[in-house]
Amino acid sequence: MKDLRKYVIPFAGLKEGRHEFEFDVDDSFFDQFDSSEIKKGKLGVNVVLLKNQQVLELSFDINGLVKTVCDRCLDEFDFPLSYQGKLFFKFGEKSYELTDEIIILSPSEHEINISQFIYEFIHLALPYRRIHPNIDEASSCNAVMIQKLETFRTDDIKKANYNPSWDKLKDITDKN
């Protein structure tokens, strides 16, 4: 967790107004999280902090590539990732997360470690289904694996096992 100290924003000494921070995310970042779905990546994180007396507003802009596994052919590929989002930090008696976007900070807090937020935003930006992008109208998936998958298509198996004698029974159930 020592590597995550570079993702700390000390806000206590900052004047009110706009402040910009840049962070790099690489393989060592993902190594710090045991259950990370992503193990490799190269991303840039731009954070804009708007500070006033009541609220700290952090705007995140994350762009880069992460290495992920294709759901179709199981090969690794570089997936382009982009995320934009905001977090609001307000001050209260104790620190806790009020909502997904609003965090309450105790008066004793003087810095924010944004590594967990970056980690979550990267994972939230991943699509549900991850497949190789199409290049020139053709998939860049592993052709050998796709060919093996085609042999297991259920449509072909259903046609091969089709028995026309069942059609008469289907007619009986349709009439009832």
C-alpha positions in Angstrom: 0.0 0.0 0.0 3.0 2.2 0.1 2.8 2.9 -3.6 -0.7 4.4 -3.1 0.6 7.4 -1.2 1.3 9.1 -4.5 -2.5 9.3 -5.0 -3.0 11.6 -2.0 -4.3 15.1 -2.5 -3.4 17.4 0.5 -6.2 20.0 0.5 -5.6 21.7 3.8 -2.9 24.1 2.6 -4.6 25.0 -0.7 -6.3 28.3 -1.4 -9.9 28.4 -2.5 -10.4 27.9 -6.2 -9.4 25.5 -8.9 -6.4 23.1 -8.6 -5.3 20.5 -11.1 -3.5 17.2 -10.3 -2.2 14.5 -12.7 -1.6 10.9 -11.8 -0.3 7.9 -13.7 -1.8 4.4 -13.2 0.2 1.4 -14.3 0.7 -2.3 -13.4 2.1 -1.5 -9.9 -1.2 0.3 -9.1 -3.3 -2.8 -9.8 -0.9 -5.0 -7.9 -1.9 -3.1 -4.7 -5.4 -4.5 -5.0 -5.7 -8.2 -4.4 -9.1 -8.8 -6.0 -8.4 -6.6 -9.0 -10.0 -7.9 -12.2 -7.4 -5.8 -14.1 -3.7 -6.7 -13.6 -2.1 -4.6 -16.3 -2.8 -1.1 -17.7 -1.5 2.3 -18.6 -3.8 5.2 -17.8 -3.6 8.9 -17.1 -5.8 10.4 -14.4 -6.5 14.2 -14.4 -8.2 15.5 -11.3 -9.6 19.0 -10.9 -10.2 20.1 -7.4 -12.6 23.0 -6.8 -12.2 24.2 -3.2 -14.5 26.4 -1.2 -15.3 26.6 2.5 -18.2 24.1 2.5 -17.4 21.6 -0.3 -14.5 20.1 -2.2 -15.5 19.0 -5.7 -13.2 16.6 -7.5 -13.7 16.0 -11.2 -12.0 12.9 -12.6 -11.0 12.3 -16.2 -9.4 8.9 -16.7 -8.1 7.7 -20.1 -5.8 4.9 -21.3 -5.6 1.2 -22.0 -6.2 -1.8 -19.7 -5.3 -5.3 -20.5 -8.4 -7.5 -20.3 -9.5 -10.9 -21.5 -11.9 -11.3 -24.5 -15.1 -12.9 -23.5 -15.4 -14.6 -26.9 -11.9 -16.0 -27.6 -10.2 -15.7 -24.2 -7.2 -13.9 -25.6 -5.8 -10.9 -23.8 -6.1 -7.5 -25.6 -5.7 -3.8 -24.8 -9.1 -2.2 -24.2 -9.3 1.5 -24.5 -10.9 3.0 -21.4 -12.4 6.4 -20.7 -14.2 7.7 -17.6 -15.4 11.0 -16.4 -17.1 11.6 -13.0 -17.3 13.8 -9.9 -17.1 13.4 -6.2 -18.1 15.9 -3.5 -16.5 16.1 -0.1 -18.3 17.9 2.6 -17.2 18.5 6.2 -19.0 17.0 9.2 -18.4 15.6 12.7 -17.0 12.2 11.5 -15.9 10.7 8.2 -18.3 8.5 6.2 -19.8 8.0 2.8 -23.2 9.6 2.5 -23.9 8.5 -1.1 -21.9 7.2 -4.0 -20.9 10.7 -4.9 -20.9 12.5 -1.5 -18.4 11.8 1.2 -18.4 13.5 4.6 -14.9 14.3 6.0 -14.2 14.9 9.7 -12.5 18.2 10.7 -9.3 16.4 11.4 -8.9 15.3 7.8 -6.4 17.3 5.8 -5.8 15.1 2.8 -7.7 12.7 0.5 -6.3 9.4 -0.8 -8.1 9.0 -4.1 -6.6 5.6 -5.0 -9.7 3.6 -4.1 -11.9 5.9 -6.1 -9.6 5.6 -9.1 -9.7 1.8 -8.8 -13.5 1.8 -8.6 -13.9 4.2 -11.5 -11.7 2.1 -13.8 -13.6 -1.0 -13.0 -16.9 0.8 -13.5 -15.8 2.0 -16.9 -15.3 -1.6 -18.1 -18.2 -2.8 -20.2 -20.3 -5.8 -19.2 -19.2 -7.7 -22.3 -15.6 -7.4 -23.4 -14.7 -8.5 -26.9 -12.0 -7.6 -29.4 -12.9 -4.6 -31.5 -13.8 -5.2 -35.2 -11.1 -4.1 -37.5 -12.1 -3.5 -41.2 -15.5 -5.3 -40.5 -13.7 -8.4 -39.2 -13.2 -9.4 -35.7 -9.6 -9.5 -34.4 -10.5 -12.5 -32.1 -8.3 -15.6 -32.2 -9.5 -17.4 -35.3 -8.5 -20.9 -34.1 -10.6 -20.4 -30.9 -13.6 -19.1 -32.9 -13.4 -22.1 -35.2 -13.5 -24.5 -32.2 -16.4 -22.6 -30.8 -18.3 -23.0 -34.0 -18.2 -26.8 -33.6 -20.2 -26.5 -30.4 -23.1 -24.4 -31.8 -26.4 -25.6 -30.4 -28.3 -24.9 -33.7 -26.3 -27.5 -35.5 -26.8 -30.1 -32.7 -30.6 -29.5 -32.7 -30.8 -30.0 -36.4 -28.7 -33.2 -36.3 -31.0 -34.6 -33.5 -34.3 -33.5 -35.1 -36.9 -36.2 -35.1 -40.1 -35.4 -37.3 -42.3 -37.8 -35.3 -42.5 -35.3 -32.5 -44.3 -32.8 -34.8 -47.6 -34.8 -34.4 -47.3 -34.5 -30.6 -46.8 -30.8 -30.9 -50.0 -30.5 -33.0 -51.9 -32.2 -30.1 -50.6 -29.7 -27.5 -51.4 -26.8 -29.8 -55.1 -27.8 -30.1 -55.5 -28.1 -26.3 
